[in-house]
């Protein structure tokens, strides 16, 4: 198995597992927060979709973000520059109660774009360094992503998605119990 196929398999596995983790949750459960400084499942799911959109669509493919191009920010009544990075407790409290359908539609649009890139990308291109940095508005991240290759961006994405999947599953478990 080559690196590209491994990335595809890992992203498909995440897709399947995150769908299972959000299945059959009410709007209140999606947006419940364990405490005032914690994220909700809805916020985390949205944030991970935003990160994938920024890393893959904007940074790697050098295209307009789906978030902006398809006006997802307007559909969700959020600002264009919103990514969920470094939110304060106040910002978390103000995050809108978005439906799981709307969140899933954005996630699916982003994943479709990622899959199109992966289907057409040549394995050798994964060693190249994209011209853009994914979060230029956050100076802390500019140096962090400075010399990332496409391979490294996907490693970052997969690690972040799995970290946040654990958080989603934990918050679900707090509400519904074991094996829910």
Secondary structure, 3 states (H helix, E strand, C coil): CCHHHHHHHHHHHHHHHHHHHHCCCCHHHHHCCCCCCCCCHHHHHHHHHHHHHHHHHHHHCCCCCHHHHCCHHHHCCCCCCCCCCCCCHHHHHHCCCCCHHHHHHHHHHHHHHHHHHHHHCCHHHHHCCCCCCCCCCCHHHHHHHCCCCHHHHHHHHHHHHHHHHHHHHHHHHHHHCCCC
